[in-house]
Amino acid sequence: MSRPIIFGEIPGIKEGHWFEGRKEMMPSSFHRNWGSGIDGNGKEGTAAIVLSGGYEDDYDLGDEILYTGAGGNKNGKQIADQTWENSGNAGLLKSMDEGLPVRVIRGHKHKSDFSPKSGYQYAGLYSVIEAFEKVGTNGYKICLFKLIYSGTNPSKKLPEEIELDHSVRDKKRKKGTVLRIVRDSKIALSIKKLYNFRCQVCGTAIKTKNGFYAEGAHIRPLGRPHDGDDSTTNLLCLCPNHHVMLDKGTFSISDEYLFLGEEKGKLFVHDKHQIGLDNFKHHRESHGYD
């Protein structure tokens, strides 16, 4: 492609800018692809996406978007599995890993309260915070990306904070200007103490000035679309490295606690720690191990 890929804001095109058609976006590199919703590749990353109503598994809450990746779609219906090797999907993965901003454009065919009645409108900069796969509405595997608004003008429809009790109970929600999940530190601390702050994968306990450090890692993520519980059955005690690797799907865990993927060996599980195997199953399915 002759036009260079450009990340971030494009001079002269402010959030809320309206385009009559997609060809208007191309000369400035705002979105360089006329026929594809994703402008990017696995080598450089993805700079922009268009929400055009072509995928049934998308949802759009304004400041939070679940976006279906590219591939296997014909006339608005999925007819084949999607893969992470697809250039656009690989680009979104790279943008997630490197924290590259993604310009989001909503088209008039996109079914959302935030879409324009005609043409296309620039929604602002978003960050890709999660990528996973699942079997979509039409029975084929799809690659899904969760994006969070990272610009300076949050929409009127604000995301939700989630406050959680100390057990598996209904989640209480309230509006907030920043999307974050308030993790129950009492539950996480109990798990970390059970393992003496040692990682259940590598056995490392990170010494600090005031003791030892570890992280409470949720096997099944909290919040949409996973809706995992903040309970001991969904928590592991991990070092920061293995926490990130688990979240990114670099490895997963079988029902027998064997590592799958880039890690070898077996998860250490204390006799008093009861883990919900359905959480492992969800993680494996989300990252393509099942």
C-alpha positions as CSV (number, residue, x, y, z in Angstrom):
1,M,0.0,0.0,0.0
2,S,1.5,3.3,-1.1
3,R,0.2,5.5,1.7
4,P,2.1,5.2,5.0
5,I,0.4,3.9,8.1
6,I,-0.1,6.7,10.7
7,F,-1.0,6.1,14.3
8,G,-2.9,8.5,16.5
9,E,-4.6,11.7,15.5
10,I,-4.4,13.0,11.9
11,P,-4.0,16.8,11.6
12,G,-7.2,18.5,10.6
13,I,-9.5,15.6,11.5
14,K,-10.9,16.0,14.9
15,E,-13.1,13.6,16.9
16,G,-16.6,13.9,15.6
17,H,-15.5,14.6,12.0
18,W,-18.1,13.3,9.4
19,F,-17.2,11.7,6.1
20,E,-19.7,11.2,3.4
21,G,-17.8,8.1,2.1
22,R,-14.8,5.9,2.9
23,K,-12.8,7.1,0.0
24,E,-12.5,10.5,1.7
25,M,-10.5,8.9,4.5
26,M,-7.8,7.5,2.2
27,P,-5.6,10.5,1.0
28,S,-4.6,11.5,4.6
29,S,-4.0,7.9,5.7
30,F,-6.9,8.3,8.2
31,H,-8.1,4.9,7.0
32,R,-6.3,3.6,3.9
33,N,-8.5,0.6,3.0
34,W,-11.6,1.2,1.0
35,G,-12.9,-2.3,1.2
36,S,-11.7,-3.6,4.5
37,G,-12.7,-2.6,8.0
38,I,-9.2,-2.9,9.5
39,D,-6.3,-0.7,8.4
40,G,-3.2,-2.4,9.7
41,N,-0.9,-5.5,9.6
42,G,1.0,-7.8,11.9
43,K,4.3,-6.1,11.3
44,E,3.4,-2.5,12.1
45,G,0.0,-2.7,14.0
46,T,-3.5,-1.5,13.3
47,A,-4.1,2.3,13.1
48,A,-7.8,2.4,12.4
49,I,-11.0,0.3,12.2
50,V,-14.5,0.9,10.7
51,L,-17.6,-0.3,12.5
52,S,-19.9,-1.0,9.6
53,G,-22.5,-3.5,10.9
54,G,-21.0,-6.5,9.1
55,Y,-20.6,-8.8,12.2
56,E,-23.4,-10.1,14.4
57,D,-21.2,-10.6,17.5
58,D,-20.1,-6.9,17.9
59,Y,-21.5,-4.7,20.6
60,D,-21.0,-1.0,21.1
61,L,-21.5,0.8,24.5
62,G,-19.8,4.0,23.4
63,D,-16.7,4.0,25.4
64,E,-16.4,0.2,25.3
65,I,-16.6,-1.8,22.1
66,L,-16.4,-5.5,21.3
67,Y,-15.1,-5.8,17.8
68,T,-15.1,-8.9,15.6
69,G,-11.9,-9.3,13.6
70,A,-11.5,-10.0,9.9
71,G,-12.0,-13.1,7.8
72,G,-14.6,-15.7,6.9
73,N,-17.5,-13.2,6.4
74,K,-19.6,-12.9,3.3
75,N,-22.6,-10.5,3.0
76,G,-22.8,-10.0,6.7
77,K,-22.7,-13.7,7.7
78,Q,-19.8,-15.8,8.9
79,I,-19.1,-18.7,6.6
80,A,-15.7,-19.8,7.8
81,D,-13.4,-19.7,10.9
82,Q,-11.3,-16.6,11.5
83,T,-7.6,-16.9,12.4
84,W,-5.1,-14.8,14.2
85,E,-2.8,-15.0,11.2
86,N,-5.2,-12.7,9.2
87,S,-3.3,-9.5,8.6
88,G,-5.9,-7.2,10.2
89,N,-6.3,-9.4,13.3
90,A,-2.5,-9.7,13.6
91,G,-2.3,-5.9,13.5
92,L,-4.8,-5.5,16.3
93,L,-2.9,-8.0,18.4
94,K,0.3,-5.9,17.8
95,S,-1.5,-2.7,18.7
96,M,-2.7,-4.3,21.9
97,D,0.7,-5.6,22.9
98,E,2.5,-2.3,22.1
99,G,-0.2,0.1,23.3
100,L,-0.7,1.7,19.9
101,P,-3.8,3.9,19.6
102,V,-6.6,2.9,17.2
103,R,-8.8,5.3,15.4
104,V,-12.4,4.1,15.5
105,I,-14.9,5.2,12.8
106,R,-18.6,4.4,13.0
107,G,-20.6,3.9,9.8
108,H,-24.3,4.5,9.3
109,K,-25.0,0.7,8.9
110,H,-23.5,-0.1,12.3
111,K,-26.3,-0.8,14.7
112,S,-25.6,1.5,17.6
113,D,-27.0,4.6,19.3
114,F,-23.7,6.3,18.6
115,S,-23.7,5.7,14.8
116,P,-24.4,8.6,12.3
117,K,-27.6,8.5,10.3
118,S,-25.6,8.7,7.1
119,G,-21.9,8.5,6.1
120,Y,-19.2,7.8,8.7
121,Q,-18.1,9.6,11.8
122,Y,-14.8,9.6,13.7
123,A,-15.4,8.3,17.2
124,G,-11.9,9.0,18.6
125,L,-8.9,7.0,19.8
126,Y,-9.4,3.7,21.5
127,S,-7.0,1.2,23.1
128,V,-7.2,-2.6,22.5
129,I,-7.1,-4.1,25.9
130,E,-8.1,-7.8,25.2
131,A,-8.2,-10.3,22.5
132,F,-9.8,-13.8,22.6
133,E,-11.7,-16.2,20.4
134,K,-15.0,-18.0,20.7
135,V,-17.6,-19.7,18.5
136,G,-19.8,-17.0,17.1
137,T,-23.5,-16.7,16.4
138,N,-23.1,-18.6,13.1
139,G,-21.1,-21.5,14.5
140,Y,-17.7,-20.5,13.3
141,K,-14.6,-19.4,15.4
142,I,-14.2,-15.6,15.5
143,C,-11.5,-13.4,16.8
144,L,-12.8,-10.7,19.2
145,F,-11.1,-7.5,20.4
146,K,-12.2,-5.4,23.3
147,L,-11.5,-1.7,22.9
148,I,-11.8,1.1,25.4
149,Y,-12.0,4.8,24.6
150,S,-8.7,6.6,25.4
151,G,-9.4,10.0,24.0
152,T,-10.3,13.2,25.8
153,N,-14.0,13.4,25.3
154,P,-15.8,10.5,26.9
155,S,-19.3,9.8,25.5
156,K,-22.5,10.7,27.4
157,K,-23.1,7.0,27.9
158,L,-20.4,6.2,30.4
159,P,-19.0,2.7,31.2
160,E,-19.6,1.0,34.4
161,E,-17.5,0.4,37.4
162,I,-18.0,-3.0,39.0
163,E,-17.9,-3.3,42.8
164,L,-17.7,-6.8,44.1
165,D,-18.5,-8.4,47.4
166,H,-16.3,-11.0,49.1
167,S,-18.1,-14.0,47.6
168,V,-19.8,-15.1,44.4
169,R,-22.8,-12.7,44.4
170,D,-24.6,-10.4,42.1
171,K,-22.4,-7.7,40.8
172,K,-23.4,-4.1,41.9
173,R,-22.9,-1.5,39.1
174,K,-22.7,2.2,39.1
175,K,-21.7,4.8,36.5
176,G,-18.2,6.2,36.4
177,T,-16.0,8.2,34.2
178,V,-13.3,5.6,33.9
179,L,-13.8,2.0,33.1
180,R,-12.0,-0.1,35.7
181,I,-12.8,-3.2,37.7
182,V,-12.5,-2.8,41.5
183,R,-10.9,-6.1,42.5
184,D,-11.7,-7.6,45.9
185,S,-8.3,-7.3,47.6
186,K,-9.4,-9.4,50.6
187,I,-10.0,-12.4,48.4
188,A,-6.8,-11.9,46.4
189,L,-4.8,-11.4,49.6
190,S,-6.2,-14.7,51.0
191,I,-5.0,-16.6,47.9
192,K,-1.6,-14.9,48.0
193,K,-1.1,-15.7,51.7
194,L,-2.2,-19.3,51.1
195,Y,0.8,-19.7,48.7
196,N,3.2,-17.5,50.7
197,F,3.2,-15.1,47.7
198,R,4.9,-17.8,45.5
199,C,3.8,-18.0,41.9
200,Q,1.8,-21.2,41.2
201,V,3.6,-21.6,37.8
202,C,7.3,-20.9,38.6
203,G,7.4,-20.8,42.4
204,T,9.0,-17.3,42.4
205,A,8.3,-15.1,45.4
206,I,9.4,-11.5,44.7
207,K,11.1,-9.9,47.7
208,T,10.4,-6.2,48.3
209,K,11.4,-3.8,51.1
210,N,8.4,-4.7,53.1
211,G,7.9,-8.4,52.3
212,F,7.0,-10.4,49.2
213,Y,4.9,-9.5,46.1
214,A,2.6,-11.6,44.0
215,E,-0.6,-10.9,42.0
216,G,-4.1,-12.3,42.2
217,A,-4.8,-13.4,38.6
218,H,-8.3,-14.1,37.4
219,I,-8.6,-17.2,35.2
220,R,-11.9,-16.1,33.7
221,P,-11.8,-12.3,33.2
222,L,-14.2,-10.0,35.1
223,G,-16.6,-7.8,33.2
224,R,-18.1,-8.1,29.7
225,P,-18.2,-10.4,27.8
226,H,-16.6,-13.0,30.1
227,D,-18.4,-12.2,33.4
228,G,-16.0,-14.1,35.6
229,D,-16.5,-14.1,39.4
230,D,-14.2,-12.5,41.8
231,S,-13.8,-15.5,44.1
232,T,-11.1,-17.9,45.1
233,T,-12.4,-20.5,42.6
234,N,-11.4,-18.1,39.8
235,L,-8.1,-16.8,41.2
236,L,-4.5,-17.9,41.0
237,C,-1.4,-16.5,42.8
238,L,1.1,-15.6,40.0
239,C,4.2,-13.5,39.5
240,P,3.7,-10.5,37.2
241,N,5.2,-12.3,34.2
242,H,3.0,-15.3,34.4
243,H,0.0,-13.1,35.1
244,V,0.5,-11.3,31.8
245,M,1.2,-14.6,30.0
246,L,-2.0,-16.1,31.3
247,D,-4.1,-13.0,30.4
248,K,-2.6,-13.0,26.9
249,G,-3.2,-16.7,26.4
250,T,0.5,-17.5,26.0
251,F,-0.3,-20.6,28.0
252,S,-3.4,-22.2,29.4
253,I,-4.2,-25.0,31.9
254,S,-5.9,-28.4,31.5
255,D,-8.4,-29.8,34.0
256,E,-5.5,-31.9,35.3
257,Y,-3.5,-28.7,35.9
258,L,-1.0,-29.4,33.1
259,F,0.3,-26.4,31.2
260,L,-0.6,-26.0,27.6
261,G,1.2,-23.7,25.1
262,E,4.5,-22.0,25.9
263,E,4.8,-23.3,29.5
264,K,5.8,-26.9,30.5
265,G,4.9,-28.7,33.6
266,K,2.1,-28.6,36.1
267,L,0.3,-25.9,38.1
268,F,1.0,-26.1,41.8
269,V,-2.4,-26.2,43.7
270,H,-2.7,-26.1,47.5
271,D,-5.0,-28.7,49.1
272,K,-7.2,-25.9,50.4
273,H,-7.6,-24.1,47.1
274,Q,-10.6,-25.3,45.1
275,I,-10.5,-24.0,41.6
276,G,-13.5,-24.0,39.3
277,L,-12.6,-26.2,36.3
278,D,-15.2,-24.3,34.2
279,N,-12.9,-21.3,34.5
280,F,-10.0,-23.2,33.0
281,K,-12.3,-24.4,30.2
282,H,-13.4,-20.9,29.4
283,H,-9.8,-19.7,29.3
284,R,-8.8,-22.6,27.0
285,E,-11.7,-21.9,24.6
286,S,-11.0,-18.1,24.6
287,H,-7.4,-18.7,23.6
288,G,-7.8,-21.6,21.2
289,Y,-6.6,-24.5,23.3
290,D,-9.9,-26.4,23.1
